Amino acid sequence: MNELQFQALLPFIVLAAASILVILSIAFGRSHTFIQVAGFGMMCLVVLAMWLVRDALPREIAPLLVVDGLGALFTGLIIFSVLVIGLLSFIYFEEREENPKEYYILLFLATLGSAVLTISRHFISLFIGLELLSVSLYALIAYLRTRNNAVEAGMKYLMLAALSSAFLLFGMALIYLETGSMEFTGIARGLPSSGTPILFIMGMGFLLVAIGFKLALAPFHLWAADVYQGAPSPVTVFIATVSKTGVFAVLLRFAQAVHLQQYPAAMTIVVVISVASMIVGNLLALQQQNIKRLLAYSSIAHFGYLLVAFLPGDAAGAEAGFFYLLAYSITLLSAFGVITLLSTRQEDAGDLSGYRGLFWRDPVMGAVLAVALLSLAGIPLTAGFLGKFLVLGAGIGRQLWVPVIVLVLTSVIGLYFYLRVISTLFEKMPPAPARARPLHPFFYYATYAVLILLMGLSFWLGTFPRPAIREIEALLNIRLL
Amino acid sequence: MDIILLQANTLTTGANQNSSFSYFPIGVQLLFALGFVGLVLGVTHLLGPKRKTAEKLQNFESGIEGVGNARHPMAIKYFLVAILFVLFDVEVIFFYPYAVNFRGLGWNGFVEVLLFVGFFLAGFIYIIKKGALTWED
């Protein structure tokens, strides 16, 4: 590895060092607050390192990694989400768990796994990144080990993730059998120039099972609701944003490298998965009484929408896909921020009845949650609307009528259950007894400030998206040919 | 002839190394391996003499008579030590190939192994400070 490659990898090295730092801090008996602040500092260092290396891109670290604009963009989104999740975690775990410190080791390791996914250009680095992510997630989901449903969720995720890894490996093996290479570019070279490579399509099918599991796409979505409900709220939002961002990034890179769009059979699979996810997610969300389960089903639908941006396989599609993920992450972070703040020691604030009249009890939280739900529903002026608009634009540009029409129709169904929650927020109710003073006022108000910031960001992306889109475009153009 | 030897003839398949047919010998070998295992297991089962006595049906415990059920709760310490042993073991496994290639890998390899050991060391410090290796509370 030469100096320039080392420089390009600097953000990822700092990210890896963060978990080592946390391990050593725990060993030397530092407090939870110290670890929280140190973790925050390390994440800021990662951002600084990314700022420093921005001119050194793109750089290839053969054969495993490539640090280019796409990787930088998705890694940036991951680090941003983790910064917010880290803040949400402090109050949550400080008040519920006598051992909150090891959580941060796992959190940073899972982040590293997701970040490695975004820069991998080889099946081996893909697999290492994915396992780093999932193995940390098994423990993170069951972190509150005294709660039954957390352990249940962890077990379910463990079983299904292990199974999906087996599918992934078998798919990789079949693709290797056809092309004789594990590198994405090598696979593209190894494919025959004409005809349908049967083994490759089969391998791609197996690969899509594993990817579909990680992105919770129908029909591989069955774990989503239970895991979302059982996992601690900050971990739930980690699964919903960070882990899915990494997996989507590597899917995008792989499809770009092998020109997946020229194989109608593979594309048919993706269209079916996308349409099924949109329909299943939105229909199953209709009757949910638990907001975490509702957001789980809505995430299934949202990743169905996202696949519509993946289908064209051109620059507009990648751009729309990233913008959609950005809007989705901001929205979910603010929604789960509210859930985290409302949760009690005994259980997470899942039940919708607990949200009755929230706006009148706590106008800020009510407004943040309402805006987040409006953004998920795709109402204009919010980031979610623009994301959906760009995705639709990308789909229409390639005449993908079936997924586009399903997207529009299912969005209408989605509107129903988002508005149902919003109407609950604004219901009149007798004033509830005053809530106890927050135990950690500094972190409590910091979380508040971040939630307001996220709401502002959602409005900003929804009204003045031009600068953001221009940056995304510029970064996506930084790539090796 | 080539197929019987389980070797692809590079002269005839050289132009088309990557075709599925070049994996044909592997398929033959797989069938052969399955057939061999099935045959040996089946034949010994059919031909071998069987004398089932109570002692023979017991678990072999190094000559000591088996007592009670194995499925009862055990102290978590045993599991901890077992897991930590695996960690040490994995480290050693990586040292062997490095020791063999010590000269060839040069300073670059040395730095990489040093990093690897450094990461492990951080883990060991954590383990010891956490008291995972103290047997008595």
Interface residues (C-beta under 8 A of the other chain):
Chain A: M1 I20 I23 L24 I26 A27 F28 G29 L177 E178 T179 G180 G190 L199
Chain B: Q17 N18 S20 Y23 N108 F119 A122 G123 I125 Y126 I128 K129 K130
